[in-house]
């Protein structure tokens, strides 16, 4: 199992709007690609939240084939939509992890 993780720090002023959009629009679009089996939304704890709140949006794929398909066929469009909607209000990075247990 592969974990595709999006870590996003979103400004406090638009946090509620962003989280609603993620749950109602972005995450369903990612899941509708058929490349991930499940997802999880996590909020980082013990972080300085003065300039924003940090989340880890985790998507679980069966293997690297599904991740590569997502990255080549869907990822750029999803990132573009996110950037256009919240430009200048967030920082984000993505990581891939192999789930061992």
Backbone as JSON Lines, residues from 0, in Angstrom:
{"i":0,"aa":"X","n":[0.85,-1.18,0.0],"ca":[0.0,0.0,0.0],"c":[0.89,1.24,0.0]}
{"i":1,"aa":"X","n":[0.49,2.24,-0.78],"ca":[1.23,3.5,-0.89],"c":[0.35,4.63,-0.35]}
{"i":2,"aa":"X","n":[0.96,5.49,0.43],"ca":[0.27,6.67,0.98],"c":[0.76,7.89,0.21]}
{"i":3,"aa":"X","n":[-0.17,8.55,-0.46],"ca":[0.09,9.82,-1.16],"c":[-0.41,10.9,-0.22]}
{"i":4,"aa":"X","n":[0.49,11.71,0.29],"ca":[0.17,12.69,1.32],"c":[0.32,14.12,0.8]}
{"i":5,"aa":"X","n":[-0.73,14.93,0.97],"ca":[-0.68,16.35,0.66],"c":[-0.67,17.1,1.99]}
{"i":6,"aa":"X","n":[0.4,17.82,2.27],"ca":[0.46,18.64,3.46],"c":[0.2,20.08,3.04]}
{"i":7,"aa":"X","n":[-0.79,20.71,3.68],"ca":[-1.2,22.07,3.3],"c":[-1.32,22.92,4.56]}
{"i":8,"aa":"X","n":[-0.68,24.08,4.52],"ca":[-0.87,25.08,5.58],"c":[-1.71,26.19,4.97]}
{"i":9,"aa":"X","n":[-2.89,26.4,5.52],"ca":[-3.86,27.35,4.97],"c":[-4.03,28.52,5.94]}
{"i":10,"aa":"X","n":[-4.13,29.72,5.39],"ca":[-4.28,30.91,6.24],"c":[-5.54,30.82,7.09]}
{"i":11,"aa":"X","n":[-5.44,31.33,8.3],"ca":[-6.56,31.3,9.25],"c":[-7.82,31.96,8.7]}
{"i":12,"aa":"X","n":[-7.68,33.07,7.99],"ca":[-8.84,33.84,7.54],"c":[-9.74,33.06,6.58]}
{"i":13,"aa":"X","n":[-9.2,32.11,5.85],"ca":[-10.02,31.35,4.89],"c":[-10.08,29.87,5.22]}
{"i":14,"aa":"X","n":[-9.61,29.53,6.4],"ca":[-9.55,28.12,6.81],"c":[-10.88,27.38,6.65]}
{"i":15,"aa":"X","n":[-11.97,27.94,7.16],"ca":[-13.26,27.25,7.1],"c":[-13.72,27.04,5.67]}
{"i":16,"aa":"X","n":[-13.58,28.06,4.83],"ca":[-13.95,27.95,3.41],"c":[-13.12,26.87,2.73]}
{"i":17,"aa":"X","n":[-11.81,26.87,2.99],"ca":[-10.91,25.89,2.39],"c":[-11.27,24.48,2.79]}
{"i":18,"aa":"X","n":[-11.48,24.25,4.08],"ca":[-11.79,22.9,4.56],"c":[-13.1,22.39,3.97]}
{"i":19,"aa":"X","n":[-14.1,23.25,3.87],"ca":[-15.38,22.88,3.26],"c":[-15.16,22.52,1.79]}
{"i":20,"aa":"X","n":[-14.39,23.34,1.06],"ca":[-14.11,23.07,-0.35],"c":[-13.34,21.77,-0.52]}
{"i":21,"aa":"X","n":[-12.38,21.53,0.35],"ca":[-11.62,20.28,0.27],"c":[-12.54,19.08,0.43]}
{"i":22,"aa":"X","n":[-13.4,19.11,1.41],"ca":[-14.29,17.98,1.69],"c":[-15.38,17.8,0.63]}
{"i":23,"aa":"X","n":[-15.87,18.9,0.09],"ca":[-16.99,18.81,-0.86],"c":[-16.56,18.75,-2.32]}
{"i":24,"aa":"X","n":[-15.38,19.28,-2.65],"ca":[-14.97,19.36,-4.05],"c":[-13.68,18.59,-4.32]}
{"i":25,"aa":"X","n":[-12.59,19.0,-3.7],"ca":[-11.27,18.47,-4.04],"c":[-11.14,16.98,-3.73]}
{"i":26,"aa":"X","n":[-11.39,16.58,-2.52],"ca":[-11.23,15.18,-2.14],"c":[-12.14,14.27,-2.97]}
{"i":27,"aa":"X","n":[-13.43,14.61,-3.16],"ca":[-14.24,13.77,-4.04],"c":[-13.68,13.64,-5.46]}
{"i":28,"aa":"X","n":[-13.12,14.72,-6.01],"ca":[-12.51,14.64,-7.35],"c":[-11.34,13.67,-7.36]}
{"i":29,"aa":"X","n":[-10.5,13.77,-6.34],"ca":[-9.35,12.86,-6.27],"c":[-9.84,11.42,-6.14]}
{"i":30,"aa":"X","n":[-10.79,11.19,-5.28],"ca":[-11.29,9.82,-5.07],"c":[-12.01,9.29,-6.32]}
{"i":31,"aa":"X","n":[-12.68,10.16,-7.06],"ca":[-13.4,9.74,-8.27],"c":[-12.47,9.35,-9.42]}
{"i":32,"aa":"X","n":[-11.17,9.59,-9.28],"ca":[-10.23,9.13,-10.31],"c":[-10.11,7.61,-10.31]}
{"i":33,"aa":"X","n":[-10.5,6.98,-9.22],"ca":[-10.4,5.52,-9.12],"c":[-9.02,5.01,-8.78]}
{"i":34,"aa":"X","n":[-8.09,5.9,-8.47],"ca":[-6.71,5.48,-8.21],"c":[-6.44,5.23,-6.72]}
{"i":35,"aa":"X","n":[-7.34,5.67,-5.86],"ca":[-7.13,5.53,-4.42],"c":[-8.28,4.75,-3.79]}
{"i":36,"aa":"X","n":[-7.94,3.95,-2.8],"ca":[-8.94,3.12,-2.13],"c":[-9.65,3.86,-1.0]}
{"i":37,"aa":"X","n":[-8.92,4.76,-0.33],"ca":[-9.5,5.48,0.79],"c":[-8.69,6.75,1.03]}
{"i":38,"aa":"X","n":[-9.19,7.57,1.93],"ca":[-8.48,8.8,2.28],"c":[-8.73,9.13,3.75]}
{"i":39,"aa":"X","n":[-7.93,10.07,4.23],"ca":[-8.04,10.52,5.61],"c":[-7.63,11.98,5.67]}
{"i":40,"aa":"X","n":[-8.32,12.77,6.47],"ca":[-7.98,14.18,6.69],"c":[-7.44,14.29,8.11]}
{"i":41,"aa":"X","n":[-6.23,14.79,8.25],"ca":[-5.59,14.94,9.56],"c":[-5.17,16.39,9.76]}
{"i":42,"aa":"X","n":[-5.32,16.85,10.98],"ca":[-4.87,18.2,11.34],"c":[-3.64,18.05,12.22]}
{"i":43,"aa":"X","n":[-2.55,18.74,11.85],"ca":[-1.34,18.66,12.64],"c":[-1.56,19.34,13.98]}
{"i":44,"aa":"X","n":[-1.04,18.72,15.0],"ca":[-1.15,19.24,16.36],"c":[0.19,19.82,16.78]}
{"i":45,"aa":"X","n":[0.16,20.63,17.8],"ca":[1.36,21.22,18.39],"c":[2.16,22.03,17.38]}
{"i":46,"aa":"X","n":[1.45,22.71,16.47],"ca":[2.07,23.59,15.49],"c":[1.68,25.03,15.82]}
{"i":47,"aa":"X","n":[2.58,25.95,15.54],"ca":[2.26,27.37,15.67],"c":[1.21,27.7,14.61]}
{"i":48,"aa":"X","n":[0.03,28.13,15.04],"ca":[-1.06,28.42,14.12],"c":[-1.27,29.92,13.89]}
{"i":49,"aa":"X","n":[-0.26,30.7,14.22],"ca":[-0.35,32.15,14.07],"c":[-0.65,32.54,12.62]}
{"i":50,"aa":"X","n":[0.03,31.91,11.68],"ca":[-0.16,32.27,10.27],"c":[-0.9,31.2,9.47]}
{"i":51,"aa":"X","n":[-1.49,30.21,10.14],"ca":[-2.28,29.21,9.43],"c":[-2.36,27.89,10.14]}
{"i":52,"aa":"X","n":[-3.25,27.05,9.63],"ca":[-3.48,25.72,10.18],"c":[-2.98,24.7,9.17]}
{"i":53,"aa":"X","n":[-2.29,23.67,9.65],"ca":[-1.68,22.69,8.77],"c":[-2.46,21.38,8.8]}
{"i":54,"aa":"X","n":[-2.7,20.84,7.6],"ca":[-3.41,19.58,7.42],"c":[-2.57,18.61,6.6]}
{"i":55,"aa":"X","n":[-2.78,17.34,6.84],"ca":[-2.25,16.29,5.99],"c":[-3.46,15.56,5.41]}
{"i":56,"aa":"X","n":[-3.62,15.64,4.1],"ca":[-4.69,14.92,3.42],"c":[-4.03,13.67,2.85]}
{"i":57,"aa":"X","n":[-4.47,12.51,3.33],"ca":[-3.82,11.25,2.99],"c":[-4.72,10.4,2.11]}
{"i":58,"aa":"X","n":[-4.14,9.94,1.0],"ca":[-4.83,9.06,0.05],"c":[-4.07,7.75,-0.01]}
{"i":59,"aa":"X","n":[-4.8,6.65,0.05],"ca":[-4.18,5.32,0.06],"c":[-4.42,4.61,-1.26]}
{"i":60,"aa":"X","n":[-3.31,4.2,-1.92],"ca":[-3.36,3.51,-3.21],"c":[-2.82,2.09,-3.04]}
{"i":61,"aa":"X","n":[-3.3,1.19,-3.88],"ca":[-2.84,-0.2,-3.84],"c":[-1.35,-0.29,-4.13]}
{"i":62,"aa":"X","n":[-0.86,0.49,-5.11],"ca":[0.55,0.43,-5.47],"c":[0.98,1.66,-6.23]}
{"i":63,"aa":"X","n":[2.23,1.62,-6.7],"ca":[2.8,2.77,-7.41],"c":[2.14,2.98,-8.77]}
{"i":64,"aa":"X","n":[1.63,1.94,-9.4],"ca":[0.96,2.1,-10.7],"c":[-0.18,3.08,-10.58]}
{"i":65,"aa":"X","n":[-1.0,2.95,-9.54],"ca":[-2.13,3.85,-9.33],"c":[-1.65,5.27,-9.04]}
{"i":66,"aa":"X","n":[-0.61,5.42,-8.25],"ca":[-0.06,6.74,-7.95],"c":[0.47,7.4,-9.21]}
{"i":67,"aa":"X","n":[1.23,6.64,-10.02],"ca":[1.76,7.19,-11.26],"c":[0.64,7.6,-12.21]}
{"i":68,"aa":"X","n":[-0.42,6.8,-12.29],"ca":[-1.56,7.15,-13.13],"c":[-2.2,8.44,-12.64]}
{"i":69,"aa":"X","n":[-2.38,8.57,-11.33],"ca":[-2.95,9.8,-10.78],"c":[-2.05,10.99,-11.14]}
{"i":70,"aa":"X","n":[-0.75,10.84,-10.91],"ca":[0.17,11.94,-11.15],"c":[0.2,12.35,-12.63]}
{"i":71,"aa":"X","n":[0.16,11.39,-13.53],"ca":[0.27,11.72,-14.95],"c":[-1.04,12.2,-15.56]}
{"i":72,"aa":"X","n":[-2.17,11.7,-15.05],"ca":[-3.46,12.0,-15.68],"c":[-4.32,13.04,-14.97]}
{"i":73,"aa":"X","n":[-4.1,13.26,-13.66],"ca":[-5.04,14.08,-12.89],"c":[-4.4,15.16,-12.01]}
{"i":74,"aa":"X","n":[-3.22,14.9,-11.51],"ca":[-2.62,15.75,-10.47],"c":[-2.49,17.22,-10.88]}
{"i":75,"aa":"X","n":[-1.98,17.49,-12.06],"ca":[-1.76,18.88,-12.48],"c":[-3.05,19.68,-12.51]}
{"i":76,"aa":"X","n":[-4.12,19.09,-13.03],"ca":[-5.41,19.8,-13.08],"c":[-5.94,20.07,-11.69]}
{"i":77,"aa":"X","n":[-5.79,19.1,-10.77],"ca":[-6.27,19.29,-9.4],"c":[-5.46,20.37,-8.69]}
{"i":78,"aa":"X","n":[-4.15,20.36,-8.88],"ca":[-3.31,21.37,-8.25],"c":[-3.61,22.76,-8.81]}
{"i":79,"aa":"X","n":[-3.84,22.85,-10.12],"ca":[-4.16,24.13,-10.75],"c":[-5.46,24.71,-10.19]}
{"i":80,"aa":"X","n":[-6.47,23.88,-10.05],"ca":[-7.75,24.34,-9.52],"c":[-7.59,24.85,-8.08]}
{"i":81,"aa":"X","n":[-6.84,24.11,-7.27],"ca":[-6.58,24.51,-5.88],"c":[-5.84,25.84,-5.84]}
{"i":82,"aa":"X","n":[-4.81,25.96,-6.67],"ca":[-4.0,27.19,-6.69],"c":[-4.84,28.39,-7.12]}
{"i":83,"aa":"X","n":[-5.65,28.22,-8.16],"ca":[-6.46,29.33,-8.64],"c":[-7.47,29.79,-7.59]}
{"i":84,"aa":"X","n":[-8.03,28.86,-6.84],"ca":[-9.04,29.2,-5.85],"c":[-8.43,29.85,-4.6]}
{"i":85,"aa":"X","n":[-7.23,29.4,-4.21],"ca":[-6.65,29.86,-2.94],"c":[-5.25,30.45,-3.11]}
{"i":86,"aa":"X","n":[-4.95,30.99,-4.27],"ca":[-3.61,31.48,-4.55],"c":[-3.14,32.5,-3.51]}
{"i":87,"aa":"X","n":[-1.91,32.29,-3.04],"ca":[-1.31,33.18,-2.07],"c":[-1.79,32.98,-0.64]}
{"i":88,"aa":"X","n":[-2.67,32.02,-0.43],"ca":[-3.25,31.8,0.9],"c":[-2.79,30.48,1.53]}
{"i":89,"aa":"X","n":[-1.89,29.75,0.86],"ca":[-1.47,28.44,1.37],"c":[-0.06,28.13,0.91]}
{"i":90,"aa":"X","n":[0.54,27.17,1.57],"ca":[1.75,26.5,1.11],"c":[1.45,25.01,1.16]}
{"i":91,"aa":"X","n":[2.01,24.26,0.21],"ca":[1.71,22.84,0.16],"c":[2.9,22.06,-0.38]}
{"i":92,"aa":"X","n":[2.98,20.8,0.03],"ca":[3.94,19.88,-0.56],"c":[3.36,18.47,-0.47]}
{"i":93,"aa":"X","n":[3.86,17.6,-1.32],"ca":[3.37,16.24,-1.39],"c":[4.49,15.25,-1.12]}
{"i":94,"aa":"X","n":[4.14,14.13,-0.49],"ca":[5.1,13.08,-0.21],"c":[4.46,11.72,-0.5]}
{"i":95,"aa":"X","n":[5.29,10.75,-0.83],"ca":[4.85,9.38,-1.01],"c":[5.5,8.52,0.07]}
{"i":96,"aa":"X","n":[4.69,7.67,0.68],"ca":[5.2,6.79,1.72],"c":[4.72,5.37,1.45]}
{"i":97,"aa":"X","n":[5.57,4.41,1.72],"ca":[5.19,3.01,1.62],"c":[4.66,2.59,2.99]}
{"i":98,"aa":"X","n":[3.45,2.08,3.03],"ca":[2.85,1.62,4.28],"c":[3.39,0.22,4.58]}
{"i":99,"aa":"X","n":[4.03,0.06,5.72],"ca":[4.64,-1.22,6.06],"c":[3.72,-2.11,6.91]}
{"i":100,"aa":"X","n":[2.93,-1.51,7.78],"ca":[2.04,-2.3,8.64],"c":[0.62,-1.8,8.5]}
